[in-house]
């Protein structure tokens, strides 16, 4: 019958891994469902600390993070990862958008900054664009 399914699967391109970091469970679930429905692999984390300790830290293609979280903020998470040598792109989302916060996030290296609530299509467009720019991938 030809190659076994394991060999075929090994040759298929793996979808980008998106790590969603937000202290709000409903936002995590909704973002996870949205991202997965567009063909991405996704993992969710309730805090920056949880993400930093995860096994998915090194296979993450993009982080979607809330800006304001207890202990370590989204911007602080981005800066920590940069200090540690990780160059994964970040898309921030916040329910409390200010121009100062937006400027701080973009100065830290954010690829996107979205005000909650946002249209799902806007997030997916931002995610697609970010991934194309960071690794040259083009998705259908």
Backbone as ProteinMPNN parsed JSONL, in Angstrom:
{"seq_chain_A": "XXXXXXXXXXXXXXXXXXXXXXXXXXXXXXXXXXXXXXXXXXXXXXXXXXXXXXXXXXXXXXXXXXXXXXXXXXXXXXXXXXXXXXXXXXXXXXXXXXXXXXXXXXXXXXXXXXXXXXXXXXXXXXXXXXXXXXXXXXXX", "coords_chain_A": {"N_chain_A": [[0.799, -1.191, 0.0], [2.125, 1.174, -0.074], [3.761, 3.922, 1.585], [3.769, 3.882, 5.19], [1.398, 5.37, 7.48], [2.695, 6.841, 9.473], [5.131, 7.565, 8.314], [4.225, 9.219, 6.263], [2.974, 11.255, 7.739], [5.23, 12.286, 9.004], [6.427, 13.662, 6.97], [4.763, 15.77, 6.47], [4.239, 19.289, 6.684], [4.562, 20.908, 9.819], [2.124, 22.684, 11.681], [2.459, 26.151, 12.652], [3.267, 26.857, 16.072], [1.354, 28.386, 18.472], [1.502, 30.257, 21.348], [-0.62, 31.122, 23.896], [-1.035, 33.519, 26.27], [-2.703, 34.484, 28.984], [-4.401, 35.783, 31.785], [-7.119, 35.548, 32.03], [-9.48, 33.141, 31.851], [-11.63, 32.793, 30.03], [-10.912, 34.4, 27.855], [-8.536, 33.127, 27.113], [-9.575, 30.618, 26.289], [-11.313, 31.351, 24.161], [-9.509, 32.586, 22.377], [-7.773, 30.483, 21.894], [-9.544, 28.662, 20.608], [-10.155, 30.147, 18.302], [-7.605, 30.46, 17.062], [-6.846, 27.771, 16.641], [-8.915, 27.017, 14.909], [-8.079, 28.125, 12.584], [-6.043, 26.576, 11.689], [-3.682, 26.55, 13.147], [-1.443, 25.259, 15.644], [-1.966, 25.284, 19.123], [-1.236, 26.413, 22.463], [-2.182, 27.054, 25.791], [-1.72, 29.357, 28.502], [-1.968, 30.378, 31.869], [-0.485, 32.324, 33.019], [2.486, 34.375, 32.813], [4.604, 33.197, 34.126], [3.879, 30.482, 34.101], [4.069, 29.945, 31.362], [6.823, 30.437, 30.968], [7.909, 28.268, 32.314], [7.143, 26.136, 30.802], [7.161, 23.286, 28.57], [6.877, 24.104, 26.032], [8.154, 26.4, 25.427], [10.403, 26.606, 23.719], [9.454, 25.712, 21.248], [7.617, 27.461, 20.332], [6.079, 29.5, 17.922], [4.905, 31.985, 17.845], [3.835, 34.353, 20.264], [0.85, 35.172, 21.827], [-0.206, 37.504, 23.95], [-1.688, 38.796, 26.947], [-1.439, 42.144, 28.04], [-1.598, 43.181, 30.64], [-1.066, 41.431, 33.444], [-1.027, 39.592, 36.526], [1.898, 39.646, 38.622], [4.106, 39.042, 36.431], [4.063, 41.077, 33.692], [2.783, 41.184, 30.277], [4.528, 42.679, 28.615], [6.831, 42.66, 30.194], [7.324, 39.917, 30.104], [7.994, 39.599, 27.385], [10.387, 41.134, 27.322], [11.962, 39.651, 29.139], [12.233, 37.235, 27.717], [13.67, 38.136, 25.496], [16.076, 38.903, 26.712], [16.949, 36.381, 27.424], [17.569, 35.378, 24.99], [15.586, 34.518, 23.225], [13.766, 35.002, 20.297], [11.136, 35.023, 19.519], [8.157, 36.221, 17.982], [5.78, 38.617, 19.309], [2.358, 39.247, 19.934], [0.342, 41.569, 21.345], [-2.512, 41.941, 23.502], [-5.045, 43.9, 25.003], [-7.364, 45.062, 27.458], [-7.309, 47.574, 28.314], [-6.358, 49.818, 26.592], [-3.91, 52.253, 26.042], [-2.234, 55.045, 24.627], [0.334, 55.339, 25.587], [0.893, 52.798, 26.682], [0.697, 51.243, 24.363], [2.815, 52.333, 22.868], [4.948, 51.616, 24.531], [4.836, 48.807, 24.387], [5.286, 48.363, 21.639], [7.816, 49.512, 21.401], [9.259, 47.709, 22.915], [9.315, 45.647, 21.189], [7.043, 44.411, 20.156], [5.008, 42.766, 17.737], [2.421, 43.256, 17.19], [-0.48, 44.996, 18.455], [-3.394, 44.838, 20.06], [-6.63, 46.038, 20.907], [-8.883, 44.887, 23.302], [-12.399, 44.439, 23.186], [-11.681, 42.607, 20.194], [-12.053, 42.0, 16.695], [-12.077, 38.678, 15.554], [-11.002, 38.145, 13.028], [-9.191, 40.197, 12.706], [-7.184, 39.581, 14.552], [-6.282, 37.117, 13.461], [-5.366, 37.965, 10.961], [-3.278, 39.659, 11.783], [-1.677, 37.742, 13.059], [-1.072, 35.972, 10.912], [0.38, 37.75, 9.244], [2.49, 38.461, 10.954], [3.795, 35.968, 11.316], [4.583, 35.413, 8.687], [6.421, 37.468, 8.286], [8.325, 36.901, 10.262], [9.385, 34.377, 9.758], [9.28, 33.855, 7.09], [7.326, 32.169, 6.159], [4.538, 31.2, 4.209], [1.162, 30.972, 4.451], [-1.682, 29.119, 3.292]], "CA_chain_A": [[0.0, 0.0, 0.0], [2.968, 2.365, -0.049], [4.317, 4.305, 2.887], [2.861, 3.829, 6.335], [0.888, 6.705, 7.829], [3.685, 7.566, 10.278], [6.093, 8.174, 7.397], [3.529, 10.301, 5.568], [2.82, 12.342, 8.711], [6.539, 12.868, 9.283], [6.778, 14.538, 5.861], [3.844, 16.9, 6.396], [4.714, 20.441, 7.465], [3.863, 21.092, 11.084], [1.595, 24.046, 11.79], [3.122, 26.98, 13.658], [2.778, 26.725, 17.443], [1.009, 29.673, 19.046], [1.322, 30.212, 22.804], [-1.566, 32.148, 24.333], [-0.774, 33.777, 27.686], [-3.693, 35.441, 29.488], [-4.909, 35.35, 33.082], [-8.568, 35.399, 31.917], [-9.748, 31.825, 31.264], [-12.531, 32.885, 28.88], [-10.127, 34.945, 26.744], [-7.645, 32.037, 26.684], [-10.355, 29.612, 25.558], [-11.791, 31.92, 22.896], [-8.357, 32.796, 21.504], [-7.337, 29.136, 21.532], [-10.473, 28.132, 19.604], [-9.98, 30.93, 17.08], [-6.31, 30.139, 16.465], [-6.91, 26.38, 16.159], [-9.844, 26.935, 13.777], [-7.364, 28.598, 11.398], [-4.999, 25.627, 11.343], [-2.496, 26.64, 13.984], [-1.367, 24.498, 16.883], [-1.977, 26.293, 20.188], [-1.132, 26.045, 23.872], [-2.612, 28.185, 26.612], [-1.049, 29.515, 29.793], [-2.68, 31.326, 32.723], [0.436, 33.361, 33.504], [3.808, 34.411, 32.191], [5.431, 32.206, 34.828], [3.511, 29.158, 33.599], [4.661, 29.833, 30.028], [8.282, 30.361, 31.107], [8.265, 26.944, 32.828], [6.539, 25.103, 29.965], [7.964, 22.56, 27.589], [6.606, 24.687, 24.72], [8.88, 27.66, 25.302], [11.327, 26.588, 22.581], [8.822, 25.387, 19.959], [6.61, 28.482, 20.055], [6.309, 30.326, 16.734], [4.417, 33.322, 18.152], [3.14, 34.476, 21.541], [-0.242, 36.141, 21.939], [-0.231, 37.695, 25.408], [-2.325, 39.946, 27.572], [-0.432, 43.074, 28.53], [-1.679, 43.333, 32.092], [-1.263, 40.191, 34.19], [-0.365, 39.661, 37.838], [3.324, 39.263, 38.741], [4.889, 39.413, 35.253], [3.189, 41.583, 32.62], [3.129, 40.716, 28.942], [5.728, 43.383, 28.139], [7.961, 42.116, 30.965], [7.586, 38.587, 29.553], [8.734, 39.816, 26.14], [11.745, 41.577, 27.646], [12.661, 38.504, 29.736], [12.592, 36.295, 26.653], [14.738, 38.738, 24.69], [17.305, 38.793, 27.508], [17.346, 34.975, 27.385], [17.935, 35.016, 23.631], [14.439, 34.078, 22.429], [13.339, 36.052, 19.375], [9.768, 34.736, 19.097], [7.341, 37.436, 17.902], [4.692, 38.806, 20.269], [1.186, 40.066, 19.653], [-0.278, 41.902, 22.623], [-3.909, 42.33, 23.561], [-5.339, 44.516, 26.287], [-8.68, 45.679, 27.647], [-7.052, 48.941, 28.766], [-5.364, 50.388, 25.673], [-3.543, 53.662, 26.085], [-1.16, 55.288, 23.663], [1.594, 55.098, 26.296], [1.078, 51.347, 26.763], [0.942, 50.787, 22.994], [4.177, 52.75, 22.518], [5.874, 50.791, 25.329], [4.826, 47.448, 23.837], [5.945, 48.374, 20.33], [9.239, 49.784, 21.63], [9.843, 46.465, 23.426], [9.461, 44.718, 20.078], [5.798, 43.747, 19.798], [4.641, 42.755, 16.322], [1.047, 43.731, 17.105], [-1.081, 45.505, 19.688], [-4.835, 44.834, 19.814], [-7.49, 46.429, 22.02], [-10.029, 44.0, 23.529], [-12.578, 43.263, 22.321], [-11.284, 42.806, 18.801], [-12.623, 41.037, 15.763], [-11.191, 37.54, 15.37], [-10.308, 38.26, 11.741], [-8.08, 41.13, 12.896], [-6.117, 38.816, 15.205], [-5.738, 36.135, 12.518], [-4.597, 38.727, 9.972], [-2.052, 40.074, 12.458], [-0.899, 36.529, 13.277], [-0.549, 35.538, 9.611], [1.395, 38.722, 8.818], [3.634, 38.329, 11.862], [4.517, 34.734, 11.017], [5.223, 35.564, 7.369], [7.575, 38.351, 8.447], [9.35, 36.364, 11.157], [10.063, 33.165, 9.284], [9.162, 33.708, 5.664], [6.32, 31.192, 5.797], [3.305, 31.7, 3.618], [0.092, 30.0, 4.669], [-2.816, 29.212, 2.355]], "C_chain_A": [[0.846, 1.261, 0.0], [3.451, 2.652, 1.357], [3.288, 4.181, 4.005], [2.487, 5.249, 6.744], [1.88, 7.508, 8.667], [4.714, 8.249, 9.393], [5.476, 9.359, 6.664], [3.391, 11.496, 6.501], [4.141, 13.037, 8.991], [6.953, 13.853, 8.186], [5.859, 15.74, 5.721], [4.405, 18.07, 7.203], [3.887, 20.592, 8.732], [3.338, 22.514, 11.153], [2.373, 24.839, 12.836], [2.454, 26.804, 15.029], [2.567, 28.121, 18.033], [0.801, 29.479, 20.544], [0.482, 31.416, 23.218], [-1.414, 32.304, 25.837], [-1.734, 34.866, 28.148], [-4.243, 34.906, 30.808], [-6.427, 35.177, 33.089], [-8.878, 34.109, 31.154], [-10.638, 31.914, 30.03], [-11.807, 33.446, 27.65], [-9.179, 33.876, 26.211], [-8.404, 31.034, 25.823], [-10.807, 30.133, 24.2], [-10.643, 32.1, 21.903], [-7.822, 31.453, 21.017], [-8.231, 28.563, 20.431], [-10.305, 28.841, 18.265], [-8.711, 30.521, 16.34], [-6.321, 28.727, 15.883], [-7.82, 26.248, 14.937], [-9.211, 27.42, 12.478], [-6.112, 27.756, 11.105], [-3.715, 25.701, 12.134], [-2.583, 25.641, 15.133], [-1.288, 25.535, 18.004], [-1.854, 25.66, 21.564], [-1.513, 27.28, 24.674], [-1.932, 28.155, 27.978], [-1.753, 30.614, 30.577], [-1.797, 32.458, 33.221], [1.741, 33.298, 32.724], [4.711, 33.353, 32.822], [5.156, 30.805, 34.312], [4.122, 28.934, 32.208], [6.178, 29.655, 30.123], [8.753, 28.984, 31.574], [7.791, 25.812, 31.921], [7.542, 24.449, 29.028], [7.812, 23.168, 26.197], [7.349, 25.996, 24.476], [9.728, 27.694, 24.029], [10.691, 26.239, 21.249], [7.733, 26.389, 19.577], [7.015, 29.335, 18.854], [5.893, 31.768, 16.951], [3.703, 33.274, 19.493], [2.051, 35.532, 21.387], [-0.454, 36.304, 23.436], [-1.031, 38.929, 25.808], [-1.212, 40.852, 28.081], [-0.418, 43.085, 30.048], [-2.05, 42.011, 32.753], [-0.578, 40.347, 35.534], [1.089, 39.179, 37.751], [4.141, 39.747, 37.552], [3.924, 39.847, 34.152], [3.626, 40.996, 31.281], [4.392, 41.364, 28.407], [6.961, 42.881, 28.895], [8.333, 40.716, 30.471], [8.393, 38.699, 28.259], [10.182, 40.201, 26.427], [12.574, 40.456, 28.266], [13.114, 37.517, 28.655], [13.705, 36.848, 25.777], [16.081, 38.636, 25.405], [17.85, 37.367, 27.454], [17.656, 34.485, 25.971], [16.811, 34.517, 22.748], [13.951, 35.24, 21.572], [11.919, 35.846, 18.861], [8.945, 36.033, 19.051], [6.182, 37.425, 18.906], [3.584, 39.645, 19.665], [0.527, 40.304, 21.003], [-1.744, 42.246, 22.45], [-4.169, 42.896, 24.952], [-6.745, 45.098, 26.297], [-8.535, 47.149, 28.033], [-6.012, 49.613, 27.873], [-5.159, 51.881, 25.912], [-2.423, 53.843, 25.075], [0.206, 55.025, 24.3], [1.905, 53.603, 26.359], [1.395, 50.77, 25.381], [2.383, 51.119, 22.593], [5.208, 51.901, 23.264], [5.978, 49.376, 24.756], [5.556, 47.394, 22.499], [7.438, 48.641, 20.456], [9.96, 48.522, 22.131], [9.992, 45.416, 22.324], [8.199, 43.983, 19.676], [5.532, 43.846, 18.306], [3.228, 43.295, 16.13], [0.536, 44.148, 18.463], [-2.572, 45.668, 19.431], [-5.603, 45.213, 21.075], [-8.663, 45.447, 22.105], [-11.281, 44.859, 23.681], [-12.166, 43.599, 20.889], [-11.942, 41.724, 17.967], [-11.61, 39.915, 15.553], [-10.389, 37.614, 14.087], [-9.103, 39.193, 11.849], [-6.901, 40.392, 13.545], [-5.478, 37.839, 14.224], [-4.912, 36.833, 11.441], [-3.253, 39.163, 10.553], [-1.121, 38.872, 12.648], [-0.278, 36.04, 11.97], [0.595, 36.441, 9.149], [2.663, 38.589, 9.652], [4.455, 37.091, 11.535], [5.215, 34.804, 9.659], [6.49, 36.408, 7.49], [8.688, 37.717, 9.267], [10.068, 35.15, 10.604], [9.888, 32.932, 7.801], [8.131, 32.697, 5.223], [5.137, 31.88, 5.141], [2.255, 30.606, 3.781], [-0.984, 30.196, 3.616], [-4.053, 29.625, 3.092]], "O_chain_A": [[0.282, 2.353, 0.072], [3.54, 1.762, 2.203], [2.089, 4.355, 3.786], [3.176, 6.208, 6.397], [1.904, 8.736, 8.578], [5.13, 9.373, 9.673], [6.131, 10.383, 6.467], [3.662, 12.629, 6.101], [4.171, 14.25, 9.195], [7.735, 14.77, 8.437], [6.143, 16.643, 4.934], [4.978, 17.873, 8.275], [2.668, 20.424, 8.717], [4.02, 23.45, 10.735], [2.889, 24.267, 13.796], [1.24, 26.626, 15.125], [3.493, 28.932, 18.083], [0.012, 28.63, 20.958], [0.822, 32.564, 22.932], [-1.631, 31.358, 26.594], [-1.603, 36.026, 27.759], [-4.518, 33.712, 30.931], [-6.973, 34.696, 34.082], [-8.579, 33.994, 29.965], [-10.421, 31.176, 29.069], [-12.066, 33.01, 26.528], [-9.029, 33.729, 24.999], [-7.934, 30.644, 24.754], [-10.695, 29.428, 23.197], [-10.794, 31.8, 20.719], [-7.459, 31.313, 19.849], [-7.732, 28.039, 19.435], [-10.312, 28.199, 17.214], [-8.741, 30.266, 15.136], [-5.859, 28.51, 14.762], [-7.536, 25.463, 14.032], [-9.735, 27.16, 11.395], [-5.232, 28.185, 10.359], [-2.755, 24.993, 11.829], [-3.673, 25.235, 15.536], [-0.617, 26.556, 17.853], [-2.299, 24.537, 21.8], [-1.206, 28.407, 24.286], [-1.618, 27.098, 28.524], [-2.097, 31.657, 30.021], [-2.29, 33.439, 33.778], [2.051, 32.303, 32.068], [5.487, 32.696, 32.129], [6.084, 30.023, 34.105], [4.631, 27.851, 31.92], [6.748, 28.812, 29.43], [9.873, 28.576, 31.266], [8.013, 24.642, 32.235], [8.611, 24.988, 28.742], [8.539, 22.792, 25.277], [7.182, 26.624, 23.431], [9.761, 28.712, 23.337], [11.313, 26.443, 20.207], [7.011, 26.181, 18.602], [8.14, 29.828, 18.777], [6.445, 32.678, 16.332], [3.049, 32.285, 19.824], [2.291, 36.631, 20.887], [-0.838, 35.353, 24.118], [-1.048, 39.946, 25.115], [-0.16, 40.372, 28.505], [0.642, 43.007, 30.669], [-3.179, 41.534, 32.643], [0.349, 41.145, 35.672], [1.433, 38.383, 36.878], [4.812, 40.775, 37.654], [3.067, 39.07, 33.731], [4.693, 40.393, 31.167], [5.235, 40.691, 27.814], [8.021, 42.698, 28.295], [9.512, 40.365, 30.423], [9.367, 37.97, 28.068], [11.101, 39.642, 25.829], [13.758, 40.32, 27.959], [14.244, 37.029, 28.684], [14.591, 36.102, 25.359], [17.099, 38.322, 24.788], [19.064, 37.163, 27.439], [17.971, 33.311, 25.775], [17.066, 34.123, 21.61], [13.747, 36.343, 22.079], [11.54, 36.447, 17.855], [9.023, 36.849, 19.969], [5.68, 36.37, 19.293], [3.839, 40.63, 18.972], [0.194, 39.358, 21.717], [-2.169, 42.762, 21.416], [-3.6, 42.44, 25.943], [-7.247, 45.566, 25.275], [-9.522, 47.884, 28.074], [-4.917, 49.941, 28.329], [-6.112, 52.657, 25.974], [-1.743, 52.882, 24.715], [1.125, 54.547, 23.635], [3.04, 53.189, 26.12], [2.262, 49.906, 25.25], [3.086, 50.272, 22.041], [6.226, 51.513, 22.69], [7.07, 48.818, 24.653], [6.35, 46.485, 22.255], [8.238, 48.072, 19.714], [11.126, 48.298, 21.808], [10.701, 44.424, 22.492], [8.274, 43.015, 18.919], [5.795, 44.876, 17.684], [2.874, 43.741, 15.038], [1.048, 43.715, 19.495], [-2.974, 46.543, 18.665], [-5.272, 44.768, 22.174], [-9.351, 45.202, 21.113], [-11.201, 45.936, 24.273], [-12.293, 44.739, 20.443], [-12.333, 40.672, 18.474], [-10.418, 40.176, 15.392], [-9.23, 37.199, 14.05], [-8.104, 38.997, 11.156], [-5.755, 40.564, 13.131], [-4.252, 37.743, 14.164], [-3.858, 36.329, 11.053], [-2.219, 39.049, 9.896], [0.085, 38.976, 12.423], [0.912, 35.728, 11.927], [1.643, 35.96, 8.718], [3.772, 38.602, 9.119], [5.683, 37.159, 11.484], [6.328, 34.299, 9.51], [7.509, 36.101, 6.871], [9.866, 37.961, 9.005], [11.229, 34.909, 10.935], [10.314, 31.894, 7.295], [8.05, 32.384, 4.036], [4.788, 33.008, 5.486], [2.428, 29.478, 3.321], [-1.177, 31.301, 3.11], [-5.116, 29.76, 2.486]]}, "name": "protein", "num_of_chains": 1, "seq": "XXXXXXXXXXXXXXXXXXXXXXXXXXXXXXXXXXXXXXXXXXXXXXXXXXXXXXXXXXXXXXXXXXXXXXXXXXXXXXXXXXXXXXXXXXXXXXXXXXXXXXXXXXXXXXXXXXXXXXXXXXXXXXXXXXXXXXXXXXXX"}
